[in-house]
């Protein structure tokens, strides 16, 4: 698959995440919605698992506090800084294309995307990760939907207005708190205000 096609597919995927907002978040996890209220013990277990996933993400990405380390491991900035208006922002997506198109593989230690936010001094600060897998790739080897340490991914079906194949995604805000939830798509406490895009090269 040519790199242009890979970049195009990733761009469209992040476009879905960036543009769609929270309106489809509920349907994204409909495979896990049965209308039952979890018991106190189930809720406690869920919180414990959530904390373990956050800690595992921190352990896997602690060296990426230095964005140059991430770049050295083939994570590159795509799509500028993704902002969702009233929803907050996702920030900067440093994407590893090899991991995105790795035949449906997922692992806590191998996030497809590392998330950063721009800082006022022109730097960046790590905020979390985004795991992403194309549904068809995942279901080549799995029947059940993907999850990491008990946390189910959001599922987006087809057809959709972007013409994408169905896909799964999971944000983990491991390095910055999120009032909308540790696994929410948008973070109201993340801003793109300090982002300064690279100048477009002149054609002259």
Rosetta blueprint (number, residue, H / E / L):
1 X L
2 X L
3 X H
4 X H
5 X H
6 X H
7 X H
8 X H
9 X H
10 X H
11 X H
12 X H
13 X H
14 X H
15 X H
16 X H
17 X H
18 X H
19 X H
20 X H
21 X H
22 X H
23 X H
24 X H
25 X H
26 X H
27 X H
28 X H
29 X L
30 X H
31 X H
32 X H
33 X L
34 X L
35 X L
36 X L
37 X L
38 X L
39 X L
40 X H
41 X H
42 X H
43 X H
44 X H
45 X H
46 X H
47 X H
48 X H
49 X H
50 X H
51 X H
52 X H
53 X H
54 X H
55 X H
56 X H
57 X H
58 X H
59 X H
60 X H
61 X H
62 X H
63 X H
64 X H
65 X H
66 X L
67 X H
68 X H
69 X H
70 X H
71 X H
72 X H
73 X L
74 X L
75 X L
76 X E
77 X E
78 X E
79 X E
80 X E
81 X E
82 X E
83 X E
84 X L
85 X H
86 X H
87 X H
88 X L
89 X E
90 X E
91 X E
92 X E
93 X E
94 X E
95 X E
96 X L
97 X H
98 X H
99 X H
100 X H
101 X L
102 X L
103 X L
104 X L
105 X L
106 X L
107 X L
108 X L
109 X L
110 X L
111 X L
112 X L
113 X E
114 X E
115 X E
116 X E
117 X E
118 X E
119 X L
120 X L
121 X L
122 X L
123 X L
124 X E
125 X E
126 X E
127 X E
128 X E
129 X E
130 X E
131 X E
132 X E
133 X E
134 X E
135 X H
136 X H
137 X H
138 X H
139 X L
140 X L
141 X L
142 X L
143 X L
144 X L
145 X L
146 X L
147 X E
148 X E
149 X L
150 X L
151 X E
152 X E
153 X L
154 X E
155 X E
156 X E
157 X L
158 X L
159 X L
160 X L
161 X L
162 X L
163 X L
164 X L
165 X L
166 X L
167 X E
168 X E
169 X E
170 X E
171 X E
172 X E
173 X L
174 X L
175 X L
176 X L
177 X L
178 X L
179 X L
180 X L
181 X L
182 X L
183 X L
184 X L
185 X L
186 X L
187 X E
188 X L
189 X L
190 X L
191 X L
192 X L
193 X L
194 X L
195 X L
196 X L
197 X L
198 X L
199 X L
200 X L
201 X L
202 X L
203 X L
204 X L
